[in-house]
């Protein structure tokens, strides 16, 4: 036997193995390492036939076509109908079908969970920018709003950028911190009552506020306001002065009285008193047209006793008087005024005439009834014909006009003009105001007052009125003769 054949047989035996040994391996016995040691030539021959030891490739799974419609019968694809792959001559590579020993194309690999997570991460990264912009805009907007709020509270707390107009604040007995904070807000001194209350509690000022009159300004800081409201009213400019304004006093007379007592200058008082604008409720009811008025606020200086200080600020003087008038003009009086279809200026003007015409307060209601009857019958009595109005026009208006205007003078004279004059002729007291509001009904259209005796007689007709005048003149003559005889000793 040829030596080469023997070597080949031995090599095949070594590669194929012994069937008996295979059965032993299947039986679970541990394999024994009995492989012979090969020479280099034998190892080269064995490597040449090593392809025989590789297991055969598993058959390719049969491809089954999935029909688009379930109702159609399942058919196998016709291999002859498949188009042959085209060869791209411009490409150096041959198509897959012509390549020798090319492995089959692997099936489409499913995406793993890690691939999906990476894709989701890339999507999240792309969608973060709008969210960041929205969040940044929101934070920026909130910051601006908070800054404006803080600035607003700070300006209010320190009185920055606010008016320096002095306001008279009257704290009633038993007022709490909440009450005072609300009063300050209603007067336009502060904007945040809650902030003022918090500041007052931090300063431990609750319960220390002093009742009475206090002059405050919007440009005061909270601390200054609290110091003012918790201290006694002390005027450093001078001593306290008591001034009494009687009923029927004019604005010019009152101004002179203030100057005589060293409280303020007369011209300054008239200017600021006519200017007004102190924020009292009755000011909202004043007329806007004051073309024919001599003194805009004549009639609104309520006759009373006041306490001032020497060298007092003129605005504070005016506010004390305004406050007194505002308190006298109660809700009941305003309601009755509206029921009579009167404006506030008409009420005060009407009352000023009654104040001047009535010799005593007990006849004011009847005096007012005469003028009510004349006003309600303008076709018969177009003019009120009140002597005090004529006196005011010629004795007060005419000599004190800066620029003389005859129209204004005649407008105050009810012997030359119809209806009520354009403004009050004095400052009436509460009795005259209530007499007008009573609107007593009578049949009188005339009256005549005896200034010597204080007696007033009323008449329905002109004849009765003239007779009353003649009787008064005769009585006055008799009284004068008796007085002269008494002085002569008869």
KAFENBEL-V602121 format. One record per backbone hydrogen bond with DSSP energy under -0.5 kcal/mol. CO is the residue of the C=O (numbers start at 1). NH is the residue of the N-H. If there is no record, write none. Layout:
CO/NH
CO/NH
This chain:
2/6
3/7
4/8
5/9
6/10
7/11
8/12
9/13
10/14
11/15
12/16
13/17
18/22
19/23
20/24
21/25
22/26
23/27
24/29
25/28
32/34
36/38
39/43
40/44
41/45
42/46
43/47
44/48
45/49
46/49
47/50
49/52
50/53
51/54
63/65
65/67
69/72
77/79
78/81
78/82
79/82
86/88
87/89
88/91
95/98
95/99
96/99
99/102
112/115
112/116
113/117
114/118
115/119
116/120
117/121
118/122
119/123
120/124
121/125
122/126
123/127
124/128
125/128
127/131
128/132
129/133
130/134
131/135
132/136
133/137
134/138
135/139
136/140
137/141
138/142
139/143
140/144
141/145
142/146
143/147
144/148
145/149
146/150
147/151
148/152
149/153
150/154
151/155
152/156
153/157
154/158
155/159
155/160
157/222
159/162
163/219
165/218
167/169
167/216
168/170
169/171
169/214
170/172
171/212
172/175
176/180
177/181
178/182
179/183
180/184
181/185
182/186
183/187
184/189
184/190
185/188
191/193
192/196
193/197
194/198
195/199
196/200
197/201
198/202
199/203
200/205
201/204
205/208
212/171
214/169
214/216
216/167
217/220
221/225
222/226
223/227
224/228
225/229
226/230
228/231
229/210
232/234
234/236
239/310
241/243
241/308
243/245
243/306
244/246
246/249
249/427
250/254
251/255
252/256
253/257
254/258
255/259
256/260
257/261
258/263
258/264
259/262
262/311
265/269
266/270
267/271
268/272
269/273
270/274
271/275
272/276
280/283
281/284
282/285
283/286
288/290
290/293
294/296
295/298
297/300
298/424
300/302
304/245
304/306
306/243
306/308
308/241
309/312
313/317
314/318
315/319
316/320
317/321
318/322
319/323
320/324
321/325
322/326
323/327
324/328
325/329
328/330
330/334
331/335
332/336
333/337
334/338
335/339
336/340
337/342
338/341
343/347
344/348
345/349
346/350
347/351
348/352
349/353
350/354
351/355
352/356
353/357
354/358
360/363
361/364
363/367
364/368
365/369
366/370
367/371
368/372
369/373
370/374
371/375
372/376
373/377
374/377
375/378
377/380
377/381
382/419
385/387
386/389
386/390
387/391
388/392
389/393
390/394
391/395
392/396
392/397
393/398
396/400
397/400
397/401
398/401
402/404
405/408
405/409
406/410
407/411
408/412
409/412
409/413
412/414
413/416
413/417
414/385
426/428
427/248
429/433
430/434
431/435
432/436
433/437
434/438
435/439
436/439
440/442
446/459
448/457
449/451
450/454
450/455
455/450
457/448
459/445
459/446
461/465
462/466
463/467
464/468
465/469
466/470
467/471
468/472
469/473
470/474
471/475
472/476
473/477
474/478
475/479
476/480
477/481
478/482
479/483
480/484
481/485
482/486
483/487
484/488
485/489
485/490
